[in-house]
Amino acid sequence: MRRRPLLLVLVLAAATAPLLVAAPARAVTAFGPIVTVMPAPAGCAVDHVDGDAEISPFNGVVRGFVNFSGNGCDEDAIWFFGGRGGSWTFQRTPYQGQVLAVGEYSASYVLFSSATGIHLGKRGVATGGYLTPARQLSSTVPGAVRAQGDVLAGPSHTWWAVWSEQVGQGGEFAQTELFQAKTYGTPDLARTQVTNHPDNDHQPRLAFRPGGGGELAFVRDDAFGGGPTYSHLRLATASGNSGVWTGRQFAAVGLNYGPSIATTSGTGGHTYVSWIRGQQPFESDDRSGGFQHRAFVGSGFTTDVDASGGQVHVVWPQSGGGTVLAERSTGGAWTKATVSTVESRLNPIVVSRSGRATVLMASATRLYARTQVS
């Protein structure tokens, strides 16, 4: 997850939902200073960071996992970090691989890939102890196309994971399909295939469905050893807890990638989706009944979205450097601001609680964060 895809040229197509322009109307809620979450490991000059984070629904503590790539870095070392505001801790975990996603509830989960397949690690919130060895979800050896995935954490130490694997013919550029395993709802630990299509299905992003079940955003494209000529953004729903998915095309046919999805809980909750189409950031949600697509002025290659306290936050790495955040207030007005002018070596992550966002980024020397303060 949050791996930089190739920058693509937009293919013109008809829209499948109303399109609005999200125009700034006020100032973004003020951010506090930049704070260090953790320094780069000793001797590591960071080129890229793979990682993810979530915020505790109980106390607002942010917890996540990362691994660092670059000169002098142990690229398979997975690190844990946690904290909020100006107080953060970190430690090296017993896990080795590349971080795909993080889930947070009654425990902290990390979905990661390695040379032996897909694994799920777990860290106790109260004890700080790790599940060792990590649970192996798949033994499929990764090919030329890197695995992507997402994981949700639920009550009573339950979880739900979805990830991509290469299948069938095609050698190193064989098509990718989505698989899942879970203990949430009806347990399914047998590595079940979720999609089956001649095109590639990848970049899965997972959220609990308001009122029960799950929602899954992912990309379907025709890239087999080169850039795609088209890529669909799809939204699938599992209305119950059995994990049976029903999907549909969500956005205009074109070059769509870098999706993210968030939901607010309960039968009156809503779904929020962000993504990139032809380098332009978009957001869509069902707060007004049906989904309406909103285009932002900007240029990026991936997005992250979160919602809480009646406010919505979308972040993206602005092409040419810096991290941008768009915010919608409880009244419905959108505006945006630059969180950092420095190019982030981690695809920016946004988490929020009670309407206040924390954005995580990385430089060549550290992982850092900014949090809204008023």
N, C-alpha and C positions, 0 to 999 in steps of 0.2 A: 504494500500500500504506500501511496505517496512517493512513488518512484517517478522520476522525470521521464515523460514520453517525448518522442520527437515532436518538435513544433511543426504544425501542419498548415496547409492552405485551405481555406474554407471552400466547400462545394455548395453552390447555391441550391436551395430546395424550398418547398413550401412548408410553412409552419404548421404544427399540429395542435397548437394551443395559442390563446391570445398572447400577444407580445406587448409588454410595456417597457418604457425606459425609466429606470430607477434614478431619479434626479435628486441631488443633494438638496436638503431643505433646512438644515440646522447643523450645529456642531456635533461631532461624535463625542460621546461621553469621554471625559478626560482620562488619559493614561498616566500611571505613575512612572517612576524611572525604570530604566533597564536594569535587571538584576541577574546575576550569574546563577544558573541552576546547577551546573557542574562544569569544571574545566575539562578540556580535552585530556585524555590520558597522557601520561608522561611520554615525551618523544613523538607524539602523534600530531602531525600537521594536517588538519582536517580538510578533505576535499569534498566529501559528501557524508551526510548522516541519514541513516534509515531509522525511523522511530515513530512512535505514536504515544498518546497520552489520553487519559480520561479524568474526569473530576468526580470525587466521591459525592453521592447524593445525600450523604449524612452530615458532612462537616466542611465541604468545600476544598478538601485537600486534593491536589493534583498529583497523580501517579502515572509513571510511564516507563518505557523501556527503549533503549537506543543502541545502535552499534555504529562505529565510526570507520570511515574509509579514508585513506590518504597515506602520504609518505610517513613511514614509521608506525602506522596504526595496525593493531591486531583486528582485522576486519570482521572476524567471527566472534569477538568478545561482546557479549550482550550485557549492558549496564542498566540498572534500575535507578530511578530518581523519584523523589517525592517532596512535596511541600506546597507552600502558597506564599503570596506576598514577597517578603524579603528573606524568608527562611526556607532553605532547601537542604536535603541530604541526598547522597548517592552511594552506590556500592556496585561492585562487579558481581554478576550472578553466576551460577554454575552452568548456564546455558551457552551454547555456541551456535551461531548461525546468523541469519539476516532477519531483523524484525519486520513483520508484516502488519501487525495490529495489536491493540491493547484493549482489554475490557476491565471494568472496575465496578464492583458492588460489594459483596461480602468477602471478596478476595480480589487480588490483582492478577489478571491473566495476560500472557503474552503468546501470541501466535507467531511462530517463526519457521523459516525453511532452512534446510542444511543439505549437505551432500547425501544424506540418507532419507530425505523426505520432508514431510510437514509435521510439526510438533506443537504441543500446547504446554507451556509452563505456567506455574502458579506460585504466587507469593502471598503468604498470610498477612492480612492487615494488622492483626494484633501481635502476632509472634514474629513476623519478619522472616519466617522459615520458607524454604522453597520445596516444591515437589520435585524430588529427584529419584530416578530420571524423569525428564518431562514425558508426558503422554505422547506417543507417536500416533498421529492421525492417518498418515499415509506413508507408504514405503516407496512411492514412485520417485525414481531418481530424476532430479531437475534436468531439463534440457537447455537449449540455447535461450529459450524464452523464460524469463524469471517468473517464479510464482508470485501471485498477489493474493491478498485475503483480508478478512475482517473477522472479529470475534466480539460477541456480546457476553456480558456477565449478568447473571440473574440472581434471585434470592436463593439462599440455602446452598451456596457454592455450585450453582448450575451455570452452564455456558452453552453457547451456540456459535459454531465456526463455519465459515464458508471460504473456500479458496479455489484458485485456478490450477489446473494441471494440463500438460500436453498429452494428447491421446492420439491413437490411430497412426496412419501412415504420414509420411512427410519428413521423416528424419528430424534434424535439429529444428526445423521450422514447422513441425506438426501442429495442427490446430489445438487450441486451448478450450477446455470446458470447465464448468464449475462443479465442485463437490462440497459436501457438507458432512458434519458430525455434530452431535449435541447431546447434552443431558437435560437441557431445559425442555419442559413439556414432556412429550413422548420421547424417551431416550433413543438415540440413533448413533451408535458407535461403530457402525460397519462401513464407514466411508461411502456415502450414497452419492451417485452422480445426480446433479441438479439440472443441468442443461445438456442438450444434445442437438447440435445444429452444425451444418457444413461450415459456417463462419466461426470466427474466434469469439468466445465469451470470456471476458476478463475484467479486471479492475472492479471486483465486487465490493460494495459498501452496504453494511447491514445495520438495521435498527429494529427495535421492538415496535410492533404495530399498535397504534392507539386502540385500546379496547381488547388487545390480545393477538398473539401471533407475531409475524415478522414482516418486514419490508426490505427489499433488496434492490439496490440500484446497481447496474453494471453496463459495460460497453460491449457491443457486438460489432465486429468489423471484418474486413476481408484482407487483412495484412498477413501475408505468408512469405516471410523473408524480405519484405520491403514495406514501404509506407502504404496505408490503406487508401482506397479510392472513396470509401464511405465508412462511417461508423455511427451506429445507432446508440442512443441512450435508452435503456430499457428499465422499467420499474416492475418488479414482481411482488406479489403479495401471498403470504401464507396466512390465511384467515384464522386458522387454529394453530395448535401447538404441535401438530404432526410433522410439520416441515414440508408439506406438499405445496409447491409454488405454482402460481398462475401469473404470467407476465404479459406485458404490452409495450409497444413503442411509446416513449415518453416525450421525445423532442424531435424537432425537424430532422429529416434525413440530411446528413452533411458529414462533417468531421467533428464528432463529439467525444470528449475524453475528460479525465480528471474529475470524476463525480464524487460527491459526498452526500450523505443523507443523515438527517436528525429528526427526531419526533418528540412531541410532548405527550405525557402519559394520560391514561384514562380514556373513557368513552368520548369525552369532548376534546381530546387531544388532536394535534395536527401533524402533518408531514412536511418537511422542508428538504428540498433537493437543490444542490448547487453543482455546476459543471462548467466546462469550457467548450465553446463551439467556435472553431476557427480562430483561436487565441482570445476570444472575448468571453469574460465571465458572465454567467447567468445564475439566477435563483428563481425557484418556483415553489409555491406552497398552496395549501388548500384552505387557508384561513377565511377566504371569501366564498367558500363553497367548492368551486372547481379550481383546478390548478391554473395559474396565470404566470407566464414566463416573463421575467424582468432582466433586461440587459444592462450591464454596467459599462461605463466608459473605463477602459483599461485593457491590458493585454497580459495573459498569463498562460500557464500550462497545467495547472491543477488547482483545486479548491478545497476548502474545508468549511463546514457550516455547523452551527450549534444554535439552540434556542432555549431561553429560560426567562422567567419573570416578565413575559410579554414582549421581550426583545429578541431580535434575530441578528446573528453575526455571521458574515461570510468573509473569509480571508483568501488571498491568493498572492503568489510571488509575482510581482510586477516584472514583465520582461524588461531587461536592462538594469535591474537591480531594485532592491527594496521589497517591503511587504506592505500590502494595502488591506485595510479592513473596511467593509461596508456594514452599516448598522441601521436596523429599522427599529424605531421607538415603539412604545405601546400604542401610540396614536397612529402609526402606520407610515410615518415619514421616513425616507431613506436619506442617508448621507454617507460619506466615506472619508477616510483619512489615511495618511501614511504612518504605519506603526514604527517602521525602521527604514532608513534610506540605504542600508547595506544589504547586498544580496544574501539571502539566507541559504545556508548549505543543508538545511533541513527543510523539506516542504512544510511551510508554516502550518501550525496546529492551533485551532481555537477551541477552548472549552469555556463554559460559562455556568454561573450559578446566581440566581436572583437577579438576572439581567446584567451582570457584570462579567466581562470577558477577560480571559487570560490568553495571550498569544505566545507560543513557544517558537523560537528560531535558533539558528546556529551560525557561528562564524568559524574561521580557521582555528580558533583557540578555545572556544567554549560553546556550551548550550546556554541560552539565556531566554528571559521572559519579560513581558510587560503586562501589567494588570490594570484594568480601569478602577479608578478610585472614587469617583463621584457621579 
